[in-house]
């Protein structure tokens, strides 16, 4: 597959807005998918954020391999970031983000205290690629539904400031992808996780990439889920057998491959093969 380029006009606009609004916040919260912490990291954010204090949050940690999460947490801490891993649906996890923001901005508030300024809440900008869990996280933090949550990328459309807690205000932003993927494998990982819109890469390519990953790292769970022995030398037979086991037929008992693709991608994204790690 050739180099993938995808940079809609609204993302270019969002990038300009983010740069303009950075001066209004104390720190940036960068959300990464815990199942692919490197692949889900937008390389443009380094240039956008520059020296602004940053907290890295690994979202969807409940779906990711625990031991590998610890490896990534250690790496990011060595790079000098405050970092936490969370399940956005667990209020105890999400409260750790407030503590992380306090740690990242301690020098700013110490300076303001010396200047005699009144104590105020931390203002943070939340950044991440589409469908990494921003809206779910904010709704959990504020304990009510304030943002639209969707299982498809591109749900958040505007930049907005939300009071999360007496100690924290969040500036939410739409997800930003980078202009092109030099590494096609990165694009496949993000598509498999549902971060890239499904029409940007052929769906059968995404699914076959998922087959290979599961065969290498979660073979037993893969075979148990669909109740057959996987043979990677015969990809078509895997599609056929999943279709047969899950009852995906067209008229005339032909396997409905579109339904097979939908079922497999949903199973992968919902964690039905166990806790995964695409970036090893």
C-alpha positions as CSV (number, residue, x, y, z in Angstrom):
1,X,0.0,0.0,0.0
2,X,1.3,3.4,-0.9
3,X,2.0,6.2,1.6
4,X,-1.3,7.2,3.2
5,X,-2.2,10.9,3.1
6,X,-5.1,12.3,5.0
7,X,-5.4,15.8,6.3
8,X,-8.9,17.3,6.0
9,X,-9.4,21.0,6.1
10,X,-11.0,21.0,9.6
11,X,-7.8,19.4,11.1
12,X,-5.6,22.1,9.6
13,X,-8.0,24.6,11.1
14,X,-7.9,22.9,14.5
15,X,-4.1,22.9,14.5
16,X,-4.1,26.7,14.0
17,X,-6.7,27.1,16.8
18,X,-4.7,24.9,19.2
19,X,-1.5,27.0,18.6
20,X,-3.4,30.2,19.2
21,X,-5.1,28.9,22.4
22,X,-2.0,27.4,24.0
23,X,-1.1,30.7,25.7
24,X,-4.4,30.4,27.7
25,X,-3.5,27.1,29.4
26,X,-1.0,26.0,32.0
27,X,-0.4,22.5,30.6
28,X,-1.3,20.0,27.9
29,X,-2.8,16.6,28.5
30,X,-1.8,14.3,25.7
31,X,-4.0,11.2,25.3
32,X,-2.6,8.1,23.8
33,X,-4.3,4.7,23.3
34,X,-2.7,2.3,25.8
35,X,-2.9,-0.5,23.2
36,X,-0.6,1.5,20.8
37,X,1.2,4.2,22.8
38,X,3.7,5.0,20.1
39,X,1.5,4.6,17.0
40,X,-1.3,6.8,18.5
41,X,1.2,9.6,19.3
42,X,0.9,12.5,16.9
43,X,4.4,13.6,16.1
44,X,3.2,17.1,15.3
45,X,2.2,17.7,18.9
46,X,5.9,18.1,19.9
47,X,6.2,21.1,17.6
48,X,2.7,22.5,18.6
49,X,3.2,22.2,22.4
50,X,6.9,23.0,22.5
51,X,7.9,23.7,26.1
52,X,4.4,23.7,27.7
53,X,4.3,21.2,30.6
54,X,2.7,18.0,29.5
55,X,0.9,15.1,31.1
56,X,0.6,11.9,29.1
57,X,-2.4,9.8,29.7
58,X,-2.7,6.2,28.4
59,X,-6.4,5.7,27.8
60,X,-8.2,2.3,27.5
61,X,-5.7,0.7,29.8
62,X,-8.3,-1.9,30.7
63,X,-8.0,-3.2,27.1
64,X,-4.1,-3.3,27.0
65,X,-1.5,-5.7,28.2
66,X,-0.5,-4.7,31.8
67,X,3.1,-5.6,31.6
68,X,3.6,-3.7,28.4
69,X,1.8,-0.7,29.8
70,X,4.4,-0.6,32.6
71,X,7.1,-0.6,30.0
72,X,5.6,2.4,28.3
73,X,5.0,4.3,31.5
74,X,8.7,3.8,32.4
75,X,9.8,5.0,29.0
76,X,7.7,8.2,29.1
77,X,8.8,9.0,32.6
78,X,12.4,8.6,31.5
79,X,11.6,11.2,28.8
80,X,10.6,13.6,31.6
81,X,6.8,13.5,31.3
82,X,4.2,13.0,34.1
83,X,2.3,10.0,32.9
84,X,-0.7,7.9,34.1
85,X,-2.6,4.9,32.6
86,X,-6.4,4.9,33.0
87,X,-9.7,3.2,32.3
88,X,-11.8,6.2,31.5
89,X,-14.9,4.5,33.0
90,X,-13.2,4.2,36.4
91,X,-13.6,7.3,38.5
92,X,-10.6,6.4,40.7
93,X,-8.3,6.2,37.7
94,X,-9.5,9.5,36.2
95,X,-9.0,11.4,39.5
96,X,-5.3,10.6,39.1
97,X,-5.3,13.0,36.2
98,X,-5.9,16.0,38.5
99,X,-2.9,14.9,40.6
100,X,-0.8,14.5,37.5
101,X,-1.7,18.0,36.3
102,X,-0.8,19.4,39.8
103,X,2.6,17.7,39.5
104,X,3.2,19.0,36.0
105,X,2.3,22.6,36.9
106,X,3.8,22.9,40.4
107,X,6.5,25.3,39.3
108,X,4.0,27.6,37.6
109,X,1.9,27.8,40.8
110,X,4.9,28.2,43.0
111,X,5.9,31.2,40.9
112,X,2.4,32.7,41.1
113,X,2.3,32.2,44.9
114,X,5.6,34.1,45.2
115,X,4.1,36.9,43.1
116,X,1.2,37.1,45.5
117,X,-1.4,36.0,43.0
118,X,-4.6,34.3,44.2
119,X,-4.9,30.5,44.1
120,X,-6.8,29.4,41.0
121,X,-7.7,26.2,39.1
122,X,-5.3,24.6,36.6
123,X,-6.2,25.3,33.0
124,X,-5.2,22.3,30.8
125,X,-5.7,21.7,27.1
126,X,-6.5,18.1,26.1
127,X,-5.0,16.8,22.9
128,X,-5.0,13.5,21.1
129,X,-5.8,11.8,17.8
130,X,-9.4,11.0,16.9
131,X,-11.3,8.4,18.9
132,X,-8.7,8.1,21.6
133,X,-11.2,8.6,24.4
134,X,-11.2,12.4,25.1
135,X,-15.0,12.8,25.4
136,X,-15.4,9.7,27.5
137,X,-12.7,10.8,29.9
138,X,-14.1,14.3,30.3
139,X,-17.6,13.0,31.0
140,X,-16.2,10.7,33.6
141,X,-14.2,13.5,35.2
142,X,-17.1,15.9,35.4
143,X,-19.5,13.0,36.5
144,X,-22.1,13.9,33.9
145,X,-22.5,13.8,30.2
146,X,-21.3,17.1,28.8
147,X,-19.8,16.0,25.5
148,X,-21.1,13.8,22.7
149,X,-19.3,10.4,22.9
150,X,-19.0,8.2,19.8
151,X,-17.3,5.0,18.7
152,X,-16.1,6.7,15.5
153,X,-13.3,9.2,15.0
154,X,-14.2,12.9,14.5
155,X,-17.0,13.3,17.0
156,X,-15.6,16.4,18.7
157,X,-15.9,19.4,16.3
158,X,-15.1,22.5,18.3
159,X,-12.6,23.8,20.9
160,X,-14.4,24.4,24.2
161,X,-13.5,25.0,27.9
162,X,-15.1,22.8,30.5
163,X,-14.9,23.2,34.3
164,X,-14.0,19.7,35.5
165,X,-13.3,20.2,39.1
166,X,-12.5,23.2,41.5
167,X,-8.9,22.4,40.7
168,X,-9.1,21.8,37.0
169,X,-10.5,23.3,33.8
170,X,-10.1,21.5,30.5
171,X,-10.0,22.9,27.0
172,X,-11.2,20.1,24.8
173,X,-10.2,20.0,21.2
174,X,-11.1,17.9,18.1
175,X,-8.8,15.1,17.4
176,X,-5.8,15.9,15.1
177,X,-4.0,13.5,12.8
178,X,-0.8,14.2,11.1
179,X,-0.7,14.9,7.3
180,X,0.6,11.5,6.1
181,X,1.7,8.1,7.4
182,X,5.2,7.3,6.2
183,X,4.8,3.9,8.0
184,X,1.9,2.0,6.6
185,X,2.0,-0.4,9.6
186,X,1.2,2.5,11.9
187,X,-1.8,3.3,9.8
188,X,-3.0,-0.3,10.0
189,X,-2.7,-0.3,13.7
190,X,-4.7,2.8,14.1
191,X,-7.3,1.6,11.7
192,X,-7.6,-1.7,13.6
193,X,-8.2,0.2,16.8
194,X,-10.8,2.4,15.1
195,X,-8.8,5.6,15.2
196,X,-8.6,6.0,11.4
197,X,-11.9,6.1,9.6
198,X,-12.5,2.7,8.1
199,X,-12.7,3.8,4.5
200,X,-9.2,5.1,4.4
201,X,-7.6,1.7,4.3
202,X,-9.2,-1.4,2.6
203,X,-11.0,-3.2,5.4
204,X,-9.8,-6.6,4.4
205,X,-6.2,-5.3,4.8
206,X,-7.0,-4.1,8.3
207,X,-8.6,-7.4,9.3
208,X,-5.8,-9.5,7.8
209,X,-3.4,-7.4,9.8
210,X,-5.5,-8.2,12.9
211,X,-5.5,-11.9,12.0
212,X,-1.7,-11.9,11.9
213,X,-1.3,-10.1,15.2
214,X,-3.7,-12.4,17.0
215,X,-2.0,-15.5,15.5
216,X,1.4,-14.3,16.8
217,X,0.3,-13.1,20.2
218,X,-3.2,-14.3,21.1
219,X,-3.6,-17.5,19.1
220,X,-5.5,-19.4,21.7
221,X,-8.0,-16.6,22.4
222,X,-8.4,-16.1,18.6
223,X,-9.2,-19.8,18.0
224,X,-11.4,-20.0,21.1
225,X,-13.5,-17.0,20.1
226,X,-14.5,-18.6,16.8
227,X,-14.0,-22.3,17.6
228,X,-11.6,-23.4,14.9
229,X,-7.9,-23.9,14.3
230,X,-6.4,-20.8,12.5
231,X,-4.3,-21.5,9.4
232,X,-2.5,-18.3,8.3
233,X,-1.5,-20.0,5.0
234,X,-5.2,-19.9,4.0
235,X,-6.6,-16.4,4.8
236,X,-9.8,-17.0,2.8
237,X,-10.6,-20.0,5.0
238,X,-10.4,-17.8,8.1
239,X,-13.0,-15.4,6.7
240,X,-15.1,-18.4,5.7
241,X,-14.9,-20.1,9.1
242,X,-15.7,-17.0,11.1
243,X,-18.7,-16.4,8.8
244,X,-19.9,-20.0,9.3
245,X,-19.4,-19.9,13.1
246,X,-21.1,-16.5,13.5
247,X,-23.9,-17.1,11.0
248,X,-22.8,-14.5,8.5
249,X,-24.6,-15.7,5.3
250,X,-26.1,-14.1,2.2
251,X,-28.9,-15.8,0.3
252,X,-27.7,-19.2,-1.0
253,X,-25.6,-19.8,2.1
254,X,-22.7,-17.7,0.7
255,X,-20.5,-16.1,3.5
256,X,-21.2,-12.4,3.9
257,X,-17.6,-11.1,4.1
258,X,-18.8,-7.6,5.0
259,X,-20.5,-8.9,8.1
260,X,-17.4,-11.0,9.0
261,X,-15.2,-7.9,8.8
262,X,-17.7,-5.9,11.0
263,X,-17.8,-8.7,13.6
264,X,-14.1,-9.1,13.7
265,X,-13.3,-5.4,14.0
266,X,-15.9,-5.0,16.8
267,X,-14.5,-8.0,18.6
268,X,-11.0,-6.7,18.5
269,X,-11.9,-3.1,19.5
270,X,-14.0,-4.4,22.4
271,X,-11.2,-6.5,23.8
272,X,-12.8,-9.9,23.2
273,X,-9.4,-11.5,22.4
274,X,-7.9,-10.4,25.7
275,X,-5.6,-7.5,26.6
276,X,-3.5,-6.5,23.6
277,X,-0.4,-4.4,22.8
278,X,0.2,-3.4,19.2
279,X,3.4,-1.4,19.9
280,X,5.9,-3.9,21.2
